[in-house]
Amino acid sequence: NAQPDTRTLRLVPRNNAAGLRELFLTATTDGSILKVKMVEAGGATSEISLRNVRENYVAPPDAFQFTPPSGVSVRKR
């Protein structure tokens, strides 16, 4: 369901060394990416929708802190 002010670009890799068959980027006509859809060589599909995108945003360091839920064990390499 593409909106009238969007375009979808289909990208096909020259080789499938990464296991990717094709990639679709849906963007507005001003260049903002709204959605990324990846189709793997085996046919599995992943779709990511982007909302509230802020360009040039500097996230605070605590935005990258991960605290595992209670009862989850974390393995370190």
C-alpha positions, 0 to 999 in steps of 0.5 A: 500500500504505497502512499501517493508521495512515496516511491519503492526502490527494488535493489538486487545484489550482483551476487548472493554471498550475503544470502540476500535475494532482494531489498526494497526501500520505500521512501518519501519523494523528499528522501526519507526512508519509511520502510525496508524489506529484505528477502533472503535467498531462501524466501524468508522476509523481514520488514522494518518500518521507520517512524519518528526518525530524527536526523543528526540526533545525538542520543545520550549514552544511557540510551545504549545501556542494556539491562537484561530481564530478571532470570536471564543469563548473559554469556560474555566472550 
